[in-house]
Amino acid sequence: MAGTSSREEGNLTALKATVSTASALIAQLQSTGLAAQSKSQKAVDALQLAHDAASLIRAHTTKLSLLIINKPFTPTAISTVLRELVAGPLPALASAIELCTVERYTKALSVELQYRAKKVFVGLGTLFNAIPLDGKILSDDAKNGTGAGKGNGSLAVTGTIWEACDGVVDLAKIGVAGFIIQKAEAYRDLLKDALEELQEWAEEGSDGEDEDVVEGNKDSAQADFDDIFGSQRHIPSDDPQSIRPRLESSLKRLRLLMLLYQAVTKRRFKTLPPLPHPQLPSEPGNRSVDDLGIVKCLDEVLDVMKKIPDIIDELASAFYELDPTEIDKRMDQCFFTGFALAELLTKNWKGEEDEFSAWAAKSKVEMKKGW
């Protein structure tokens, strides 16, 4: 019995040391990551590495989660899972982050992979802290998140890690092109929402014009209330500041922007060559002035697509305030930004003009027209 007790104590001591080592690694990965990889590793597919590492982490998390809640409590088995994590998939996922460079995978995807991987690390750090070091499995409260530790149960933490790992795997599956398309579609949806909101405001204003003429200033108290609490005003029937022509012009060009977003996705993003591109120079100095490179171009395009919905929100606010000066300012800002988007993608990825090039040229002319 004494020998058994001594062995169990030794196993617990070893487990404590292993948990400490694993926790220290997780803390390092959350804060600084690993050192940059050697040049010989540049050929490694960062997304495939991330996919495989996240899949292994998910599987090991399942094992670990079951070991800490089911009898008999086995410190050696838990230590084995932790050592496997520390020796393989954890540093592999960190390496994938380092290898997913801005120059080869786009800044957008590089940032996204880092964000998703850090969620894995954070979840694992929480789970490691939940590992019992007293030789007993977790209590029902600690497992389910009831009692004093409500909301932080090991099962919930395990689910969070699974979700985070799935996020990394999903990103790796869709690749650069798929992720760029997802981002573009999300920005298009924001643009669509802003356009629909402005259209609804315009329609409400039109529906109420006849009634406003009849009613006149009958309910001035209500008008004062609306002004105080920021209710959206509508264009007066006489429209002395020419708000409605501005609105009609803006709506027309916003619809054109919607078409541009859709066309860019179909004609440019869905025709992207495989990335990272093996023939694309990774160093900016190796590119000519006229060739920004596919990867850099993609990041610039996404930046522009992201800006436009925000500008449209500001444009809508200017209309709600019936402020012609601000409307003109935001109209110019919005549509010249759209002009820049079309300009970035005038030529296809081979540097040639095509059907989209001609359409983009026409759209630029339309967007430059004033009200």
C-alpha positions as CSV (number, residue, x, y, z in Angstrom):
1,M,0.0,0.0,0.0
2,A,2.8,2.3,0.8
3,G,4.4,1.7,-2.6
4,T,1.1,2.4,-4.3
5,S,0.6,5.6,-2.4
6,S,4.2,6.7,-3.2
7,R,3.6,5.9,-6.9
8,E,0.4,7.9,-7.0
9,E,2.1,10.8,-5.3
10,G,4.8,10.6,-7.9
11,N,2.3,10.6,-10.7
12,L,0.6,13.6,-9.3
13,T,3.9,15.4,-8.9
14,A,4.7,14.6,-12.5
15,L,1.2,15.8,-13.6
16,K,1.7,19.1,-11.8
17,A,5.0,19.7,-13.6
18,T,3.5,18.8,-17.0
19,V,0.5,21.1,-16.4
20,S,3.0,23.9,-15.4
21,T,5.0,23.3,-18.6
22,A,1.9,23.2,-20.8
23,S,0.4,26.3,-19.2
24,A,3.7,28.2,-19.6
25,L,3.8,27.4,-23.3
26,I,0.2,28.5,-23.8
27,A,1.0,31.8,-22.0
28,Q,3.9,32.3,-24.4
29,L,1.8,31.5,-27.5
30,Q,-0.9,33.9,-26.4
31,S,1.6,36.8,-25.9
32,T,4.4,36.4,-28.3
33,G,4.1,33.2,-30.4
34,L,7.2,31.4,-31.6
35,A,10.3,32.7,-33.2
36,A,10.3,33.3,-36.9
37,Q,10.8,30.1,-38.9
38,S,13.8,29.4,-41.1
39,K,13.8,30.1,-44.9
40,S,13.7,26.4,-45.6
41,Q,10.2,26.2,-44.1
42,K,8.7,28.9,-46.4
43,A,7.5,26.2,-48.8
44,V,5.3,24.7,-46.1
45,D,1.6,25.3,-46.7
46,A,0.7,27.4,-43.6
47,L,-3.1,26.7,-44.0
48,Q,-2.6,23.0,-44.3
49,L,-0.4,23.0,-41.2
50,A,-3.0,25.0,-39.3
51,H,-5.7,22.6,-40.4
52,D,-3.8,19.5,-39.2
53,A,-2.7,21.1,-36.0
54,A,-6.2,22.3,-35.1
55,S,-7.6,18.9,-35.9
56,L,-5.1,17.3,-33.5
57,I,-5.7,19.8,-30.8
58,R,-9.5,19.2,-31.0
59,A,-8.9,15.4,-30.7
60,H,-6.5,15.8,-27.7
61,T,-8.9,18.3,-26.1
62,T,-11.7,15.6,-26.2
63,K,-9.4,13.1,-24.6
64,L,-8.3,15.5,-21.9
65,S,-11.8,16.6,-21.2
66,L,-13.0,13.0,-20.7
67,L,-10.0,12.1,-18.5
68,I,-10.6,14.9,-16.0
69,I,-14.3,14.1,-15.4
70,N,-14.4,10.2,-15.5
71,K,-13.2,7.7,-13.0
72,P,-10.7,6.4,-12.4
73,F,-8.5,9.5,-12.3
74,T,-5.3,8.7,-14.2
75,P,-2.6,11.4,-13.9
76,T,-0.3,9.5,-16.2
77,A,-2.8,9.5,-19.0
78,I,-3.5,13.2,-18.6
79,S,0.2,13.9,-18.6
80,T,0.6,11.9,-21.8
81,V,-2.0,14.0,-23.6
82,L,-0.5,17.2,-22.4
83,R,3.0,16.1,-23.5
84,E,1.7,15.2,-26.9
85,L,0.0,18.6,-27.2
86,V,3.2,20.4,-26.2
87,A,5.4,18.4,-28.5
88,G,3.3,18.5,-31.6
89,P,0.1,20.4,-32.5
90,L,0.5,23.5,-30.2
91,P,3.9,24.5,-31.7
92,A,2.6,23.5,-35.1
93,L,-0.3,25.9,-34.9
94,A,2.1,28.6,-33.7
95,S,4.4,27.9,-36.7
96,A,1.4,28.1,-39.0
97,I,0.7,31.6,-37.8
98,E,4.4,32.6,-38.4
99,L,4.3,31.0,-41.9
100,C,1.1,32.7,-42.9
101,T,2.8,35.9,-43.9
102,V,1.2,39.0,-45.2
103,E,3.3,38.9,-48.4
104,R,2.1,35.4,-49.3
105,Y,-1.4,35.0,-47.8
106,T,-2.7,38.6,-47.6
107,K,-2.8,40.7,-44.5
108,A,-6.5,40.0,-44.1
109,L,-6.1,36.2,-43.9
110,S,-2.9,36.4,-41.8
111,V,-4.7,38.5,-39.2
112,E,-7.7,36.2,-39.3
113,L,-5.7,33.0,-38.8
114,Q,-3.8,34.6,-35.8
115,Y,-7.1,35.7,-34.3
116,R,-8.7,32.3,-34.6
117,A,-5.6,30.4,-33.4
118,K,-5.3,32.7,-30.3
119,K,-8.9,31.7,-29.4
120,V,-7.7,28.1,-29.4
121,F,-4.8,29.0,-27.1
122,V,-7.0,31.0,-24.7
123,G,-9.4,28.1,-24.5
124,L,-6.7,25.6,-23.8
125,G,-5.2,27.8,-21.1
126,T,-8.5,27.8,-19.3
127,L,-8.9,24.0,-19.6
128,F,-5.4,23.4,-18.3
129,N,-6.2,25.5,-15.3
130,A,-9.2,23.3,-14.7
131,I,-7.1,20.1,-14.5
132,P,-7.5,18.7,-10.9
133,L,-4.2,18.3,-9.2
134,D,-5.6,16.6,-6.0
135,G,-5.9,13.1,-7.5
136,K,-9.7,13.4,-7.9
137,I,-11.9,13.9,-11.0
138,L,-13.7,17.3,-11.3
139,S,-16.9,17.7,-9.3
140,D,-20.2,18.1,-11.0
141,D,-20.1,21.8,-10.3
142,A,-16.7,22.2,-11.9
143,K,-17.7,20.0,-14.8
144,N,-21.1,21.7,-15.5
145,G,-20.3,25.2,-14.5
146,T,-22.8,25.2,-11.6
147,G,-22.2,26.6,-8.1
148,A,-19.5,29.1,-7.5
149,G,-17.8,28.4,-10.9
150,K,-21.0,28.9,-12.9
151,G,-20.3,29.5,-16.6
152,N,-16.8,28.2,-16.5
153,G,-17.4,24.4,-16.4
154,S,-15.0,22.1,-18.2
155,L,-17.6,20.9,-20.6
156,A,-18.4,24.5,-21.7
157,V,-14.7,25.2,-22.1
158,T,-14.2,22.1,-24.1
159,G,-17.0,23.2,-26.4
160,T,-15.4,26.6,-26.8
161,I,-12.1,24.9,-27.8
162,W,-13.9,22.7,-30.3
163,E,-15.5,25.7,-31.9
164,A,-12.2,27.6,-32.0
165,C,-10.5,24.6,-33.7
166,D,-13.3,24.3,-36.2
167,G,-12.8,27.9,-37.0
168,V,-9.2,27.3,-37.9
169,V,-10.0,24.2,-39.9
170,D,-12.8,26.1,-41.8
171,L,-10.4,28.9,-42.7
172,A,-7.8,26.5,-43.9
173,K,-10.4,24.7,-46.1
174,I,-11.6,27.8,-47.9
175,G,-8.1,29.2,-48.4
176,V,-7.2,32.7,-49.5
177,A,-9.7,33.0,-52.3
178,G,-12.6,31.7,-50.2
179,F,-11.8,34.0,-47.3
180,I,-11.5,37.0,-49.6
181,I,-14.9,36.2,-51.1
182,Q,-16.4,35.8,-47.6
183,K,-15.1,39.2,-46.6
184,A,-16.3,40.8,-49.8
185,E,-19.8,39.4,-49.4
186,A,-19.9,40.6,-45.8
187,Y,-19.0,44.1,-46.9
188,R,-21.6,43.9,-49.7
189,D,-24.3,42.9,-47.2
190,L,-23.4,46.0,-45.1
191,L,-23.7,48.1,-48.2
192,K,-27.0,46.5,-49.0
193,D,-28.3,47.2,-45.5
194,A,-27.3,50.9,-45.7
195,L,-28.9,51.2,-49.1
196,E,-32.1,49.7,-48.0
197,E,-32.3,51.9,-44.9
198,L,-31.8,55.0,-47.0
199,Q,-34.4,53.8,-49.5
200,E,-36.9,53.2,-46.7
201,W,-36.3,56.7,-45.4
202,A,-36.8,58.1,-48.8
203,E,-40.1,56.2,-49.3
204,E,-41.3,57.3,-45.8
205,G,-40.6,60.9,-46.7
206,S,-42.5,60.6,-50.1
207,D,-45.5,58.9,-48.5
208,G,-45.8,61.6,-45.9
209,E,-45.4,64.6,-48.1
210,D,-49.1,65.0,-49.1
211,E,-50.2,64.6,-45.5
212,D,-47.6,67.1,-44.4
213,V,-49.0,69.7,-46.8
214,V,-52.5,69.2,-45.4
215,E,-51.6,69.0,-41.8
216,G,-49.1,71.9,-42.1
217,N,-47.6,72.7,-38.7
218,K,-50.6,71.3,-36.8
219,D,-48.5,69.3,-34.4
220,S,-45.6,71.6,-33.7
221,A,-45.1,70.0,-30.2
222,Q,-44.5,66.6,-31.8
223,A,-42.0,68.2,-34.2
224,D,-40.2,69.7,-31.3
225,F,-40.1,66.3,-29.6
226,D,-38.7,64.7,-32.7
227,D,-35.9,67.3,-32.9
228,I,-35.0,66.9,-29.3
229,F,-34.8,63.1,-29.5
230,G,-33.2,62.8,-32.8
231,S,-36.1,61.4,-34.9
232,Q,-35.3,61.3,-38.6
233,R,-36.7,64.3,-40.4
234,H,-38.0,64.1,-43.9
235,I,-37.5,66.3,-47.0
236,P,-40.0,69.2,-47.0
237,S,-42.4,69.4,-49.9
238,D,-40.8,72.6,-51.3
239,D,-37.3,71.1,-50.9
240,P,-35.5,74.5,-50.9
241,Q,-32.0,72.9,-50.4
242,S,-32.5,70.4,-53.3
243,I,-32.2,67.4,-51.0
244,R,-34.3,65.1,-53.1
245,P,-32.3,65.4,-56.3
246,R,-29.2,64.6,-54.3
247,L,-31.0,61.6,-52.8
248,E,-32.1,60.2,-56.1
249,S,-28.6,60.6,-57.5
250,S,-27.1,58.9,-54.4
251,L,-29.5,55.9,-54.6
252,K,-28.8,55.4,-58.3
253,R,-25.0,55.4,-57.7
254,L,-25.3,53.2,-54.6
255,R,-27.2,50.6,-56.7
256,L,-24.3,50.8,-59.1
257,L,-21.9,50.2,-56.2
258,M,-23.8,47.1,-55.3
259,L,-23.4,45.8,-58.8
260,L,-19.7,46.6,-58.7
261,Y,-19.3,44.6,-55.5
262,Q,-21.1,41.6,-57.1
263,A,-19.1,41.9,-60.3
264,V,-15.8,42.1,-58.4
265,T,-16.6,38.9,-56.5
266,K,-17.6,37.1,-59.7
267,R,-15.1,38.4,-62.2
268,R,-12.1,38.9,-60.0
269,F,-12.2,37.0,-56.7
270,K,-13.7,33.8,-58.1
271,T,-11.0,33.8,-60.8
272,L,-8.1,34.2,-58.5
273,P,-5.1,32.0,-59.2
274,P,-4.0,29.6,-56.5
275,L,-2.5,31.5,-53.5
276,P,0.1,31.7,-52.2
277,H,1.3,32.2,-55.8
278,P,4.5,30.4,-56.5
279,Q,5.7,32.9,-59.1
280,L,4.7,36.0,-57.2
281,P,7.8,37.8,-55.8
282,S,7.5,37.9,-52.0
283,E,9.6,41.0,-51.6
284,P,8.0,44.4,-52.6
285,G,11.3,45.5,-54.1
286,N,11.1,42.8,-56.8
287,R,7.9,44.3,-58.2
288,S,7.7,47.1,-60.8
289,V,5.9,50.4,-59.9
290,D,2.9,49.3,-62.0
291,D,2.6,45.9,-60.5
292,L,1.5,45.9,-56.8
293,G,1.2,42.1,-56.8
294,I,-1.9,40.1,-56.5
295,V,-1.7,39.7,-52.7
296,K,-1.1,43.4,-52.0
297,C,-3.9,44.3,-54.5
298,L,-6.3,42.1,-52.6
299,D,-5.6,43.7,-49.3
300,E,-6.0,47.2,-50.9
301,V,-9.3,46.1,-52.5
302,L,-10.7,44.8,-49.2
303,D,-9.7,48.0,-47.4
304,V,-11.6,50.0,-49.9
305,M,-14.7,47.7,-49.8
306,K,-14.6,48.0,-46.0
307,K,-14.6,51.8,-46.0
308,I,-17.5,52.3,-48.4
309,P,-20.3,51.0,-46.0
310,D,-19.0,53.3,-43.3
311,I,-19.0,56.3,-45.6
312,I,-22.6,55.4,-46.7
313,D,-23.7,55.4,-43.0
314,E,-22.3,58.9,-42.7
315,L,-24.0,59.9,-46.0
316,A,-27.3,58.5,-44.7
317,S,-26.9,60.5,-41.4
318,A,-26.3,63.7,-43.5
319,F,-29.6,63.0,-45.4
320,Y,-31.4,62.4,-42.1
321,E,-30.1,65.8,-40.9
322,L,-31.1,67.5,-44.2
323,D,-27.5,68.9,-44.4
324,P,-26.7,69.6,-48.0
325,T,-23.1,70.6,-47.3
326,E,-22.4,67.3,-45.5
327,I,-24.4,65.3,-48.1
328,D,-22.2,66.7,-50.9
329,K,-19.1,65.9,-49.0
330,R,-20.1,62.3,-48.2
331,M,-21.4,61.8,-51.7
332,D,-18.0,62.8,-53.2
333,Q,-16.1,60.7,-50.6
334,C,-18.3,57.6,-51.2
335,F,-18.3,57.6,-55.0
336,F,-14.7,58.5,-55.5
337,T,-13.9,55.6,-53.2
338,G,-16.0,53.4,-55.4
339,F,-14.1,54.8,-58.4
340,A,-10.9,53.7,-56.7
341,L,-12.3,50.2,-56.2
342,A,-13.0,49.9,-59.9
343,E,-9.6,51.3,-60.8
344,L,-7.8,48.7,-58.7
345,L,-9.4,45.8,-60.5
346,T,-9.6,47.2,-64.1
347,K,-7.3,44.5,-65.4
348,N,-7.6,40.8,-64.7
349,W,-5.0,38.8,-62.8
350,K,-2.9,38.3,-65.9
351,G,-2.8,42.0,-66.4
352,E,-5.1,41.9,-69.3
353,E,-8.4,43.8,-70.1
354,D,-11.6,41.8,-70.4
355,E,-15.4,42.3,-70.3
356,F,-15.2,43.4,-66.7
357,S,-12.6,46.1,-67.6
358,A,-15.1,47.7,-70.0
359,W,-17.9,47.6,-67.6
360,A,-15.8,49.0,-64.8
361,A,-14.8,51.9,-67.0
362,K,-18.4,52.7,-67.6
363,S,-19.3,52.4,-63.9
364,K,-16.5,54.9,-63.1
365,V,-18.0,57.4,-65.5
366,E,-21.4,57.0,-63.9
367,M,-20.1,57.3,-60.4
368,K,-18.3,60.5,-61.2
369,K,-21.5,62.2,-62.3
370,G,-22.9,64.8,-59.9
371,W,-26.5,65.2,-59.0
